[in-house]
Amino acid sequence: MGANVVEMDDRGMITLPARLRRELGARRFLVLRSGREVRLIPLRDPLDLKGSVKIPWSAEELEEAGEESAAQRAEW
């Protein structure tokens, strides 16, 4: 596990280091707050799987289910 120091700009934006972005492979994150701590949980794009398997759900349904699942796993 690594640690990085990042800064927030005037608009409240935080830039993750390029290496971390590549390693995580996600553009969307679930943001969890516990007291004064913030935790980011990477959310994969369900469209990355498009065409690789046949599933009976829409991309939107999968995305919603993934966000709910990540929130449940991340409760601490």
mmJSON file of the N, C-alpha and C atoms, coordinates in Angstrom:
{"data_MODEL":{"atom_site":{
"group_PDB":["ATOM","ATOM","ATOM","ATOM","ATOM","ATOM","ATOM","ATOM","ATOM","ATOM","ATOM","ATOM","ATOM","ATOM","ATOM","ATOM","ATOM","ATOM","ATOM","ATOM","ATOM","ATOM","ATOM","ATOM","ATOM","ATOM","ATOM","ATOM","ATOM","ATOM","ATOM","ATOM","ATOM","ATOM","ATOM","ATOM","ATOM","ATOM","ATOM","ATOM","ATOM","ATOM","ATOM","ATOM","ATOM","ATOM","ATOM","ATOM","ATOM","ATOM","ATOM","ATOM","ATOM","ATOM","ATOM","ATOM","ATOM","ATOM","ATOM","ATOM","ATOM","ATOM","ATOM","ATOM","ATOM","ATOM","ATOM","ATOM","ATOM","ATOM","ATOM","ATOM","ATOM","ATOM","ATOM","ATOM","ATOM","ATOM","ATOM","ATOM","ATOM","ATOM","ATOM","ATOM","ATOM","ATOM","ATOM","ATOM","ATOM","ATOM","ATOM","ATOM","ATOM","ATOM","ATOM","ATOM","ATOM","ATOM","ATOM","ATOM","ATOM","ATOM","ATOM","ATOM","ATOM","ATOM","ATOM","ATOM","ATOM","ATOM","ATOM","ATOM","ATOM","ATOM","ATOM","ATOM","ATOM","ATOM","ATOM","ATOM","ATOM","ATOM","ATOM","ATOM","ATOM","ATOM","ATOM","ATOM","ATOM","ATOM","ATOM","ATOM","ATOM","ATOM","ATOM","ATOM","ATOM","ATOM","ATOM","ATOM","ATOM","ATOM","ATOM","ATOM","ATOM","ATOM","ATOM","ATOM","ATOM","ATOM","ATOM","ATOM","ATOM","ATOM","ATOM","ATOM","ATOM","ATOM","ATOM","ATOM","ATOM","ATOM","ATOM","ATOM","ATOM","ATOM","ATOM","ATOM","ATOM","ATOM","ATOM","ATOM","ATOM","ATOM","ATOM","ATOM","ATOM","ATOM","ATOM","ATOM","ATOM","ATOM","ATOM","ATOM","ATOM","ATOM","ATOM","ATOM","ATOM","ATOM","ATOM","ATOM","ATOM","ATOM","ATOM","ATOM","ATOM","ATOM","ATOM","ATOM","ATOM","ATOM","ATOM","ATOM","ATOM","ATOM","ATOM","ATOM","ATOM","ATOM","ATOM","ATOM","ATOM","ATOM","ATOM","ATOM","ATOM","ATOM","ATOM","ATOM","ATOM","ATOM","ATOM","ATOM","ATOM","ATOM","ATOM","ATOM"],
"id":[1,2,3,4,5,6,7,8,9,10,11,12,13,14,15,16,17,18,19,20,21,22,23,24,25,26,27,28,29,30,31,32,33,34,35,36,37,38,39,40,41,42,43,44,45,46,47,48,49,50,51,52,53,54,55,56,57,58,59,60,61,62,63,64,65,66,67,68,69,70,71,72,73,74,75,76,77,78,79,80,81,82,83,84,85,86,87,88,89,90,91,92,93,94,95,96,97,98,99,100,101,102,103,104,105,106,107,108,109,110,111,112,113,114,115,116,117,118,119,120,121,122,123,124,125,126,127,128,129,130,131,132,133,134,135,136,137,138,139,140,141,142,143,144,145,146,147,148,149,150,151,152,153,154,155,156,157,158,159,160,161,162,163,164,165,166,167,168,169,170,171,172,173,174,175,176,177,178,179,180,181,182,183,184,185,186,187,188,189,190,191,192,193,194,195,196,197,198,199,200,201,202,203,204,205,206,207,208,209,210,211,212,213,214,215,216,217,218,219,220,221,222,223,224,225,226,227,228],
"type_symbol":["N","C","C","N","C","C","N","C","C","N","C","C","N","C","C","N","C","C","N","C","C","N","C","C","N","C","C","N","C","C","N","C","C","N","C","C","N","C","C","N","C","C","N","C","C","N","C","C","N","C","C","N","C","C","N","C","C","N","C","C","N","C","C","N","C","C","N","C","C","N","C","C","N","C","C","N","C","C","N","C","C","N","C","C","N","C","C","N","C","C","N","C","C","N","C","C","N","C","C","N","C","C","N","C","C","N","C","C","N","C","C","N","C","C","N","C","C","N","C","C","N","C","C","N","C","C","N","C","C","N","C","C","N","C","C","N","C","C","N","C","C","N","C","C","N","C","C","N","C","C","N","C","C","N","C","C","N","C","C","N","C","C","N","C","C","N","C","C","N","C","C","N","C","C","N","C","C","N","C","C","N","C","C","N","C","C","N","C","C","N","C","C","N","C","C","N","C","C","N","C","C","N","C","C","N","C","C","N","C","C","N","C","C","N","C","C","N","C","C","N","C","C","N","C","C","N","C","C"],
"label_atom_id":["N","CA","C","N","CA","C","N","CA","C","N","CA","C","N","CA","C","N","CA","C","N","CA","C","N","CA","C","N","CA","C","N","CA","C","N","CA","C","N","CA","C","N","CA","C","N","CA","C","N","CA","C","N","CA","C","N","CA","C","N","CA","C","N","CA","C","N","CA","C","N","CA","C","N","CA","C","N","CA","C","N","CA","C","N","CA","C","N","CA","C","N","CA","C","N","CA","C","N","CA","C","N","CA","C","N","CA","C","N","CA","C","N","CA","C","N","CA","C","N","CA","C","N","CA","C","N","CA","C","N","CA","C","N","CA","C","N","CA","C","N","CA","C","N","CA","C","N","CA","C","N","CA","C","N","CA","C","N","CA","C","N","CA","C","N","CA","C","N","CA","C","N","CA","C","N","CA","C","N","CA","C","N","CA","C","N","CA","C","N","CA","C","N","CA","C","N","CA","C","N","CA","C","N","CA","C","N","CA","C","N","CA","C","N","CA","C","N","CA","C","N","CA","C","N","CA","C","N","CA","C","N","CA","C","N","CA","C","N","CA","C","N","CA","C","N","CA","C","N","CA","C","N","CA","C","N","CA","C","N","CA","C","N","CA","C"],
"label_alt_id":[null,null,null,null,null,null,null,null,null,null,null,null,null,null,null,null,null,null,null,null,null,null,null,null,null,null,null,null,null,null,null,null,null,null,null,null,null,null,null,null,null,null,null,null,null,null,null,null,null,null,null,null,null,null,null,null,null,null,null,null,null,null,null,null,null,null,null,null,null,null,null,null,null,null,null,null,null,null,null,null,null,null,null,null,null,null,null,null,null,null,null,null,null,null,null,null,null,null,null,null,null,null,null,null,null,null,null,null,null,null,null,null,null,null,null,null,null,null,null,null,null,null,null,null,null,null,null,null,null,null,null,null,null,null,null,null,null,null,null,null,null,null,null,null,null,null,null,null,null,null,null,null,null,null,null,null,null,null,null,null,null,null,null,null,null,null,null,null,null,null,null,null,null,null,null,null,null,null,null,null,null,null,null,null,null,null,null,null,null,null,null,null,null,null,null,null,null,null,null,null,null,null,null,null,null,null,null,null,null,null,null,null,null,null,null,null,null,null,null,null,null,null,null,null,null,null,null,null],
"label_comp_id":["MET","MET","MET","GLY","GLY","GLY","ALA","ALA","ALA","ASN","ASN","ASN","VAL","VAL","VAL","VAL","VAL","VAL","GLU","GLU","GLU","MET","MET","MET","ASP","ASP","ASP","ASP","ASP","ASP","ARG","ARG","ARG","GLY","GLY","GLY","MET","MET","MET","ILE","ILE","ILE","THR","THR","THR","LEU","LEU","LEU","PRO","PRO","PRO","ALA","ALA","ALA","ARG","ARG","ARG","LEU","LEU","LEU","ARG","ARG","ARG","ARG","ARG","ARG","GLU","GLU","GLU","LEU","LEU","LEU","GLY","GLY","GLY","ALA","ALA","ALA","ARG","ARG","ARG","ARG","ARG","ARG","PHE","PHE","PHE","LEU","LEU","LEU","VAL","VAL","VAL","LEU","LEU","LEU","ARG","ARG","ARG","SER","SER","SER","GLY","GLY","GLY","ARG","ARG","ARG","GLU","GLU","GLU","VAL","VAL","VAL","ARG","ARG","ARG","LEU","LEU","LEU","ILE","ILE","ILE","PRO","PRO","PRO","LEU","LEU","LEU","ARG","ARG","ARG","ASP","ASP","ASP","PRO","PRO","PRO","LEU","LEU","LEU","ASP","ASP","ASP","LEU","LEU","LEU","LYS","LYS","LYS","GLY","GLY","GLY","SER","SER","SER","VAL","VAL","VAL","LYS","LYS","LYS","ILE","ILE","ILE","PRO","PRO","PRO","TRP","TRP","TRP","SER","SER","SER","ALA","ALA","ALA","GLU","GLU","GLU","GLU","GLU","GLU","LEU","LEU","LEU","GLU","GLU","GLU","GLU","GLU","GLU","ALA","ALA","ALA","GLY","GLY","GLY","GLU","GLU","GLU","GLU","GLU","GLU","SER","SER","SER","ALA","ALA","ALA","ALA","ALA","ALA","GLN","GLN","GLN","ARG","ARG","ARG","ALA","ALA","ALA","GLU","GLU","GLU","TRP","TRP","TRP"],
"label_asym_id":["A","A","A","A","A","A","A","A","A","A","A","A","A","A","A","A","A","A","A","A","A","A","A","A","A","A","A","A","A","A","A","A","A","A","A","A","A","A","A","A","A","A","A","A","A","A","A","A","A","A","A","A","A","A","A","A","A","A","A","A","A","A","A","A","A","A","A","A","A","A","A","A","A","A","A","A","A","A","A","A","A","A","A","A","A","A","A","A","A","A","A","A","A","A","A","A","A","A","A","A","A","A","A","A","A","A","A","A","A","A","A","A","A","A","A","A","A","A","A","A","A","A","A","A","A","A","A","A","A","A","A","A","A","A","A","A","A","A","A","A","A","A","A","A","A","A","A","A","A","A","A","A","A","A","A","A","A","A","A","A","A","A","A","A","A","A","A","A","A","A","A","A","A","A","A","A","A","A","A","A","A","A","A","A","A","A","A","A","A","A","A","A","A","A","A","A","A","A","A","A","A","A","A","A","A","A","A","A","A","A","A","A","A","A","A","A","A","A","A","A","A","A","A","A","A","A","A","A"],
"label_entity_id":["1","1","1","1","1","1","1","1","1","1","1","1","1","1","1","1","1","1","1","1","1","1","1","1","1","1","1","1","1","1","1","1","1","1","1","1","1","1","1","1","1","1","1","1","1","1","1","1","1","1","1","1","1","1","1","1","1","1","1","1","1","1","1","1","1","1","1","1","1","1","1","1","1","1","1","1","1","1","1","1","1","1","1","1","1","1","1","1","1","1","1","1","1","1","1","1","1","1","1","1","1","1","1","1","1","1","1","1","1","1","1","1","1","1","1","1","1","1","1","1","1","1","1","1","1","1","1","1","1","1","1","1","1","1","1","1","1","1","1","1","1","1","1","1","1","1","1","1","1","1","1","1","1","1","1","1","1","1","1","1","1","1","1","1","1","1","1","1","1","1","1","1","1","1","1","1","1","1","1","1","1","1","1","1","1","1","1","1","1","1","1","1","1","1","1","1","1","1","1","1","1","1","1","1","1","1","1","1","1","1","1","1","1","1","1","1","1","1","1","1","1","1","1","1","1","1","1","1"],
"label_seq_id":[1,1,1,2,2,2,3,3,3,4,4,4,5,5,5,6,6,6,7,7,7,8,8,8,9,9,9,10,10,10,11,11,11,12,12,12,13,13,13,14,14,14,15,15,15,16,16,16,17,17,17,18,18,18,19,19,19,20,20,20,21,21,21,22,22,22,23,23,23,24,24,24,25,25,25,26,26,26,27,27,27,28,28,28,29,29,29,30,30,30,31,31,31,32,32,32,33,33,33,34,34,34,35,35,35,36,36,36,37,37,37,38,38,38,39,39,39,40,40,40,41,41,41,42,42,42,43,43,43,44,44,44,45,45,45,46,46,46,47,47,47,48,48,48,49,49,49,50,50,50,51,51,51,52,52,52,53,53,53,54,54,54,55,55,55,56,56,56,57,57,57,58,58,58,59,59,59,60,60,60,61,61,61,62,62,62,63,63,63,64,64,64,65,65,65,66,66,66,67,67,67,68,68,68,69,69,69,70,70,70,71,71,71,72,72,72,73,73,73,74,74,74,75,75,75,76,76,76],
"pdbx_PDB_ins_code":[null,null,null,null,null,null,null,null,null,null,null,null,null,null,null,null,null,null,null,null,null,null,null,null,null,null,null,null,null,null,null,null,null,null,null,null,null,null,null,null,null,null,null,null,null,null,null,null,null,null,null,null,null,null,null,null,null,null,null,null,null,null,null,null,null,null,null,null,null,null,null,null,null,null,null,null,null,null,null,null,null,null,null,null,null,null,null,null,null,null,null,null,null,null,null,null,null,null,null,null,null,null,null,null,null,null,null,null,null,null,null,null,null,null,null,null,null,null,null,null,null,null,null,null,null,null,null,null,null,null,null,null,null,null,null,null,null,null,null,null,null,null,null,null,null,null,null,null,null,null,null,null,null,null,null,null,null,null,null,null,null,null,null,null,null,null,null,null,null,null,null,null,null,null,null,null,null,null,null,null,null,null,null,null,null,null,null,null,null,null,null,null,null,null,null,null,null,null,null,null,null,null,null,null,null,null,null,null,null,null,null,null,null,null,null,null,null,null,null,null,null,null,null,null,null,null,null,null],
"Cartn_x":[0.852,0.0,0.893,0.623,1.42,0.655,1.382,0.769,1.222,0.329,0.615,-0.005,0.674,0.12,-0.387,-1.662,-2.258,-2.895,-3.109,-3.719,-5.052,-5.939,-7.228,-7.126,-7.645,-7.589,-8.768,-8.862,-9.901,-11.312,-11.429,-12.748,-13.091,-12.206,-12.448,-12.013,-11.227,-10.781,-9.449,-9.339,-8.104,-7.65,-6.371,-5.822,-5.036,-5.399,-4.657,-3.408,-2.292,-1.082,-1.327,-0.642,-0.843,-0.64,0.383,0.639,-0.534,-1.067,-2.205,-3.424,-3.656,-4.789,-4.646,-3.452,-3.224,-3.444,-2.917,-3.04,-4.491,-5.267,-6.669,-7.55,-7.222,-7.989,-9.444,-9.745,-11.129,-11.181,-12.302,-12.512,-13.597,-14.332,-15.393,-15.088,-15.436,-15.163,-16.356,-16.577,-17.54,-16.773,-17.295,-16.632,-17.339,-16.575,-17.12,-16.457,-17.251,-16.723,-17.022,-16.004,-16.157,-15.416,-16.166,-15.54,-14.758,-13.457,-12.61,-11.833,-12.165,-11.491,-12.375,-11.73,-12.429,-11.786,-12.616,-12.13,-12.703,-11.865,-12.296,-12.316,-13.444,-13.582,-13.732,-12.778,-12.876,-14.115,-14.792,-15.947,-15.593,-15.616,-15.319,-16.494,-16.2,-17.223,-17.797,-19.086,-19.66,-19.616,-19.479,-19.406,-18.091,-17.08,-15.825,-16.044,-17.092,-17.4,-18.293,-18.77,-19.729,-19.231,-20.053,-19.749,-18.964,-18.382,-17.578,-18.425,-19.571,-20.48,-21.912,-22.812,-24.226,-24.873,-25.51,-26.164,-27.558,-28.472,-29.857,-30.158,-29.127,-29.348,-28.763,-29.293,-28.763,-27.513,-26.738,-25.54,-25.918,-27.036,-27.48,-27.809,-28.482,-28.813,-27.542,-26.569,-25.307,-24.546,-24.546,-23.848,-24.459,-25.779,-26.461,-26.172,-26.235,-25.965,-24.518,-23.591,-22.185,-21.952,-22.604,-22.458,-23.025,-24.164,-24.764,-23.866,-23.319,-22.437,-21.168,-20.585,-19.369,-19.658,-20.796,-21.159,-21.319,-21.926,-22.112,-20.767,-19.876,-18.561,-17.712,-17.889,-17.017,-17.475,-18.64,-19.112,-18.155,-17.711,-16.736,-16.903],
"Cartn_y":[-1.177,0.0,1.233,2.16,3.374,4.56,5.641,6.885,8.02,8.926,10.093,11.309,12.437,13.701,14.445,14.826,15.577,16.84,17.818,19.067,19.273,19.983,20.326,21.731,21.92,23.252,24.112,25.322,26.259,25.775,24.85,24.325,23.042,22.613,21.397,20.132,20.28,19.137,18.61,17.276,16.614,15.773,15.872,15.075,13.911,12.705,11.531,11.385,10.956,10.755,9.776,10.019,9.22,7.732,7.382,5.959,5.312,6.003,5.489,5.346,6.332,6.247,5.036,4.805,3.641,2.337,2.258,1.03,0.731,1.755,1.554,1.263,1.854,1.608,2.034,3.037,3.497,5.009,5.494,6.931,7.435,6.49,6.85,6.199,6.913,6.422,6.667,5.773,5.975,6.7,7.824,8.612,8.352,7.866,7.572,8.471,8.984,9.839,9.205,9.157,8.666,9.646,10.483,11.515,12.474,12.588,13.481,12.733,11.478,10.686,10.521,10.481,10.263,9.048,8.17,6.952,6.889,6.552,6.417,4.936,4.468,3.086,3.127,2.538,2.559,1.806,2.379,1.734,1.451,0.218,-0.166,0.187,0.482,0.788,-0.525,-0.796,-2.064,-2.202,-1.098,-1.179,-1.787,-1.859,-2.513,-3.992,-4.557,-5.976,-6.209,-5.124,-5.236,-6.186,-7.177,-8.133,-9.345,-9.291,-10.425,-11.522,-11.159,-12.142,-11.72,-12.673,-12.348,-12.297,-11.17,-10.986,-10.416,-10.723,-10.274,-8.888,-8.086,-6.771,-5.686,-4.494,-3.355,-2.819,-2.027,-1.411,-0.53,0.164,1.039,0.232,-0.92,-1.766,-2.306,-2.7,-3.199,-2.104,-0.906,0.21,0.523,0.574,0.853,-0.24,-1.49,-2.605,-2.56,-2.188,-2.092,-1.009,0.125,1.22,0.816,0.131,-0.313,-1.343,-2.262,-3.289,-2.676,-1.716,-1.064,-0.329,0.315,1.045,0.082,-1.065,-2.063,-2.643,-2.955,-3.522,-2.517,-1.24,-0.222,0.304,-0.105,0.375,-0.105,0.835,0.506,1.327],
"Cartn_z":[0.0,0.0,0.0,-0.891,-0.982,-0.451,-0.271,0.19,-0.72,-1.01,-1.823,-1.155,-1.254,-0.779,-2.01,-1.992,-3.092,-2.521,-3.377,-2.942,-3.65,-2.979,-3.548,-4.135,-5.352,-5.956,-5.486,-6.012,-5.594,-5.909,-6.858,-7.223,-6.473,-5.564,-4.8,-5.523,-6.594,-7.383,-6.838,-6.799,-6.406,-7.591,-7.941,-9.03,-8.439,-8.829,-8.386,-9.252,-8.672,-9.465,-10.622,-11.761,-12.975,-12.721,-11.981,-11.723,-10.984,-10.008,-9.25,-10.156,-11.028,-11.958,-12.866,-13.382,-14.257,-13.507,-12.298,-11.515,-11.147,-10.839,-10.454,-11.659,-12.794,-14.013,-13.936,-13.145,-12.994,-13.161,-13.683,-13.819,-12.863,-12.28,-11.334,-9.995,-8.927,-7.587,-6.686,-5.785,-4.709,-3.609,-3.129,-2.097,-0.772,0.202,1.52,2.545,3.44,4.503,5.842,6.691,8.051,8.956,9.637,10.462,9.579,9.834,9.05,7.966,7.734,6.704,5.479,4.317,3.051,2.392,1.859,1.21,-0.197,-1.179,-2.57,-2.942,-3.461,-3.915,-5.429,-6.181,-7.646,-8.133,-9.117,-9.74,-11.197,-11.579,-12.961,-13.856,-15.108,-16.093,-16.619,-16.395,-16.86,-18.375,-19.086,-20.547,-21.019,-20.135,-20.495,-20.807,-20.249,-20.464,-21.679,-22.286,-23.376,-24.469,-24.76,-25.809,-25.346,-24.144,-23.695,-23.053,-22.528,-21.927,-22.205,-22.197,-22.359,-20.988,-20.699,-19.413,-19.637,-18.731,-18.91,-18.348,-18.024,-17.442,-18.327,-18.208,-18.959,-18.253,-18.967,-18.381,-17.199,-17.303,-16.219,-14.955,-15.146,-13.995,-13.337,-14.146,-13.608,-12.862,-13.425,-12.793,-11.433,-11.374,-10.11,-9.083,-9.51,-8.601,-8.112,-9.002,-8.613,-7.582,-7.747,-6.791,-5.432,-5.44,-4.176,-3.498,-4.287,-3.737,-3.154,-3.861,-3.364,-2.06,-1.98,-0.762,0.422,0.16,1.231,1.685,0.732,1.073,1.823,1.541,2.09,3.45,3.897,5.21,6.276,7.108,8.133,9.332],
"occupancy":[1.0,1.0,1.0,1.0,1.0,1.0,1.0,1.0,1.0,1.0,1.0,1.0,1.0,1.0,1.0,1.0,1.0,1.0,1.0,1.0,1.0,1.0,1.0,1.0,1.0,1.0,1.0,1.0,1.0,1.0,1.0,1.0,1.0,1.0,1.0,1.0,1.0,1.0,1.0,1.0,1.0,1.0,1.0,1.0,1.0,1.0,1.0,1.0,1.0,1.0,1.0,1.0,1.0,1.0,1.0,1.0,1.0,1.0,1.0,1.0,1.0,1.0,1.0,1.0,1.0,1.0,1.0,1.0,1.0,1.0,1.0,1.0,1.0,1.0,1.0,1.0,1.0,1.0,1.0,1.0,1.0,1.0,1.0,1.0,1.0,1.0,1.0,1.0,1.0,1.0,1.0,1.0,1.0,1.0,1.0,1.0,1.0,1.0,1.0,1.0,1.0,1.0,1.0,1.0,1.0,1.0,1.0,1.0,1.0,1.0,1.0,1.0,1.0,1.0,1.0,1.0,1.0,1.0,1.0,1.0,1.0,1.0,1.0,1.0,1.0,1.0,1.0,1.0,1.0,1.0,1.0,1.0,1.0,1.0,1.0,1.0,1.0,1.0,1.0,1.0,1.0,1.0,1.0,1.0,1.0,1.0,1.0,1.0,1.0,1.0,1.0,1.0,1.0,1.0,1.0,1.0,1.0,1.0,1.0,1.0,1.0,1.0,1.0,1.0,1.0,1.0,1.0,1.0,1.0,1.0,1.0,1.0,1.0,1.0,1.0,1.0,1.0,1.0,1.0,1.0,1.0,1.0,1.0,1.0,1.0,1.0,1.0,1.0,1.0,1.0,1.0,1.0,1.0,1.0,1.0,1.0,1.0,1.0,1.0,1.0,1.0,1.0,1.0,1.0,1.0,1.0,1.0,1.0,1.0,1.0,1.0,1.0,1.0,1.0,1.0,1.0,1.0,1.0,1.0,1.0,1.0,1.0,1.0,1.0,1.0,1.0,1.0,1.0],
"B_iso_or_equiv":[0.0,0.0,0.0,0.0,0.0,0.0,0.0,0.0,0.0,0.0,0.0,0.0,0.0,0.0,0.0,0.0,0.0,0.0,0.0,0.0,0.0,0.0,0.0,0.0,0.0,0.0,0.0,0.0,0.0,0.0,0.0,0.0,0.0,0.0,0.0,0.0,0.0,0.0,0.0,0.0,0.0,0.0,0.0,0.0,0.0,0.0,0.0,0.0,0.0,0.0,0.0,0.0,0.0,0.0,0.0,0.0,0.0,0.0,0.0,0.0,0.0,0.0,0.0,0.0,0.0,0.0,0.0,0.0,0.0,0.0,0.0,0.0,0.0,0.0,0.0,0.0,0.0,0.0,0.0,0.0,0.0,0.0,0.0,0.0,0.0,0.0,0.0,0.0,0.0,0.0,0.0,0.0,0.0,0.0,0.0,0.0,0.0,0.0,0.0,0.0,0.0,0.0,0.0,0.0,0.0,0.0,0.0,0.0,0.0,0.0,0.0,0.0,0.0,0.0,0.0,0.0,0.0,0.0,0.0,0.0,0.0,0.0,0.0,0.0,0.0,0.0,0.0,0.0,0.0,0.0,0.0,0.0,0.0,0.0,0.0,0.0,0.0,0.0,0.0,0.0,0.0,0.0,0.0,0.0,0.0,0.0,0.0,0.0,0.0,0.0,0.0,0.0,0.0,0.0,0.0,0.0,0.0,0.0,0.0,0.0,0.0,0.0,0.0,0.0,0.0,0.0,0.0,0.0,0.0,0.0,0.0,0.0,0.0,0.0,0.0,0.0,0.0,0.0,0.0,0.0,0.0,0.0,0.0,0.0,0.0,0.0,0.0,0.0,0.0,0.0,0.0,0.0,0.0,0.0,0.0,0.0,0.0,0.0,0.0,0.0,0.0,0.0,0.0,0.0,0.0,0.0,0.0,0.0,0.0,0.0,0.0,0.0,0.0,0.0,0.0,0.0,0.0,0.0,0.0,0.0,0.0,0.0,0.0,0.0,0.0,0.0,0.0,0.0],
"pdbx_formal_charge":[null,null,null,null,null,null,null,null,null,null,null,null,null,null,null,null,null,null,null,null,null,null,null,null,null,null,null,null,null,null,null,null,null,null,null,null,null,null,null,null,null,null,null,null,null,null,null,null,null,null,null,null,null,null,null,null,null,null,null,null,null,null,null,null,null,null,null,null,null,null,null,null,null,null,null,null,null,null,null,null,null,null,null,null,null,null,null,null,null,null,null,null,null,null,null,null,null,null,null,null,null,null,null,null,null,null,null,null,null,null,null,null,null,null,null,null,null,null,null,null,null,null,null,null,null,null,null,null,null,null,null,null,null,null,null,null,null,null,null,null,null,null,null,null,null,null,null,null,null,null,null,null,null,null,null,null,null,null,null,null,null,null,null,null,null,null,null,null,null,null,null,null,null,null,null,null,null,null,null,null,null,null,null,null,null,null,null,null,null,null,null,null,null,null,null,null,null,null,null,null,null,null,null,null,null,null,null,null,null,null,null,null,null,null,null,null,null,null,null,null,null,null,null,null,null,null,null,null],
"auth_seq_id":[1,1,1,2,2,2,3,3,3,4,4,4,5,5,5,6,6,6,7,7,7,8,8,8,9,9,9,10,10,10,11,11,11,12,12,12,13,13,13,14,14,14,15,15,15,16,16,16,17,17,17,18,18,18,19,19,19,20,20,20,21,21,21,22,22,22,23,23,23,24,24,24,25,25,25,26,26,26,27,27,27,28,28,28,29,29,29,30,30,30,31,31,31,32,32,32,33,33,33,34,34,34,35,35,35,36,36,36,37,37,37,38,38,38,39,39,39,40,40,40,41,41,41,42,42,42,43,43,43,44,44,44,45,45,45,46,46,46,47,47,47,48,48,48,49,49,49,50,50,50,51,51,51,52,52,52,53,53,53,54,54,54,55,55,55,56,56,56,57,57,57,58,58,58,59,59,59,60,60,60,61,61,61,62,62,62,63,63,63,64,64,64,65,65,65,66,66,66,67,67,67,68,68,68,69,69,69,70,70,70,71,71,71,72,72,72,73,73,73,74,74,74,75,75,75,76,76,76],
"auth_comp_id":["MET","MET","MET","GLY","GLY","GLY","ALA","ALA","ALA","ASN","ASN","ASN","VAL","VAL","VAL","VAL","VAL","VAL","GLU","GLU","GLU","MET","MET","MET","ASP","ASP","ASP","ASP","ASP","ASP","ARG","ARG","ARG","GLY","GLY","GLY","MET","MET","MET","ILE","ILE","ILE","THR","THR","THR","LEU","LEU","LEU","PRO","PRO","PRO","ALA","ALA","ALA","ARG","ARG","ARG","LEU","LEU","LEU","ARG","ARG","ARG","ARG","ARG","ARG","GLU","GLU","GLU","LEU","LEU","LEU","GLY","GLY","GLY","ALA","ALA","ALA","ARG","ARG","ARG","ARG","ARG","ARG","PHE","PHE","PHE","LEU","LEU","LEU","VAL","VAL","VAL","LEU","LEU","LEU","ARG","ARG","ARG","SER","SER","SER","GLY","GLY","GLY","ARG","ARG","ARG","GLU","GLU","GLU","VAL","VAL","VAL","ARG","ARG","ARG","LEU","LEU","LEU","ILE","ILE","ILE","PRO","PRO","PRO","LEU","LEU","LEU","ARG","ARG","ARG","ASP","ASP","ASP","PRO","PRO","PRO","LEU","LEU","LEU","ASP","ASP","ASP","LEU","LEU","LEU","LYS","LYS","LYS","GLY","GLY","GLY","SER","SER","SER","VAL","VAL","VAL","LYS","LYS","LYS","ILE","ILE","ILE","PRO","PRO","PRO","TRP","TRP","TRP","SER","SER","SER","ALA","ALA","ALA","GLU","GLU","GLU","GLU","GLU","GLU","LEU","LEU","LEU","GLU","GLU","GLU","GLU","GLU","GLU","ALA","ALA","ALA","GLY","GLY","GLY","GLU","GLU","GLU","GLU","GLU","GLU","SER","SER","SER","ALA","ALA","ALA","ALA","ALA","ALA","GLN","GLN","GLN","ARG","ARG","ARG","ALA","ALA","ALA","GLU","GLU","GLU","TRP","TRP","TRP"],
"auth_asym_id":["A","A","A","A","A","A","A","A","A","A","A","A","A","A","A","A","A","A","A","A","A","A","A","A","A","A","A","A","A","A","A","A","A","A","A","A","A","A","A","A","A","A","A","A","A","A","A","A","A","A","A","A","A","A","A","A","A","A","A","A","A","A","A","A","A","A","A","A","A","A","A","A","A","A","A","A","A","A","A","A","A","A","A","A","A","A","A","A","A","A","A","A","A","A","A","A","A","A","A","A","A","A","A","A","A","A","A","A","A","A","A","A","A","A","A","A","A","A","A","A","A","A","A","A","A","A","A","A","A","A","A","A","A","A","A","A","A","A","A","A","A","A","A","A","A","A","A","A","A","A","A","A","A","A","A","A","A","A","A","A","A","A","A","A","A","A","A","A","A","A","A","A","A","A","A","A","A","A","A","A","A","A","A","A","A","A","A","A","A","A","A","A","A","A","A","A","A","A","A","A","A","A","A","A","A","A","A","A","A","A","A","A","A","A","A","A","A","A","A","A","A","A","A","A","A","A","A","A"],
"auth_atom_id":["N","CA","C","N","CA","C","N","CA","C","N","CA","C","N","CA","C","N","CA","C","N","CA","C","N","CA","C","N","CA","C","N","CA","C","N","CA","C","N","CA","C","N","CA","C","N","CA","C","N","CA","C","N","CA","C","N","CA","C","N","CA","C","N","CA","C","N","CA","C","N","CA","C","N","CA","C","N","CA","C","N","CA","C","N","CA","C","N","CA","C","N","CA","C","N","CA","C","N","CA","C","N","CA","C","N","CA","C","N","CA","C","N","CA","C","N","CA","C","N","CA","C","N","CA","C","N","CA","C","N","CA","C","N","CA","C","N","CA","C","N","CA","C","N","CA","C","N","CA","C","N","CA","C","N","CA","C","N","CA","C","N","CA","C","N","CA","C","N","CA","C","N","CA","C","N","CA","C","N","CA","C","N","CA","C","N","CA","C","N","CA","C","N","CA","C","N","CA","C","N","CA","C","N","CA","C","N","CA","C","N","CA","C","N","CA","C","N","CA","C","N","CA","C","N","CA","C","N","CA","C","N","CA","C","N","CA","C","N","CA","C","N","CA","C","N","CA","C","N","CA","C","N","CA","C","N","CA","C","N","CA","C","N","CA","C"],
"pdbx_PDB_model_num":[1,1,1,1,1,1,1,1,1,1,1,1,1,1,1,1,1,1,1,1,1,1,1,1,1,1,1,1,1,1,1,1,1,1,1,1,1,1,1,1,1,1,1,1,1,1,1,1,1,1,1,1,1,1,1,1,1,1,1,1,1,1,1,1,1,1,1,1,1,1,1,1,1,1,1,1,1,1,1,1,1,1,1,1,1,1,1,1,1,1,1,1,1,1,1,1,1,1,1,1,1,1,1,1,1,1,1,1,1,1,1,1,1,1,1,1,1,1,1,1,1,1,1,1,1,1,1,1,1,1,1,1,1,1,1,1,1,1,1,1,1,1,1,1,1,1,1,1,1,1,1,1,1,1,1,1,1,1,1,1,1,1,1,1,1,1,1,1,1,1,1,1,1,1,1,1,1,1,1,1,1,1,1,1,1,1,1,1,1,1,1,1,1,1,1,1,1,1,1,1,1,1,1,1,1,1,1,1,1,1,1,1,1,1,1,1,1,1,1,1,1,1,1,1,1,1,1,1]
}}}
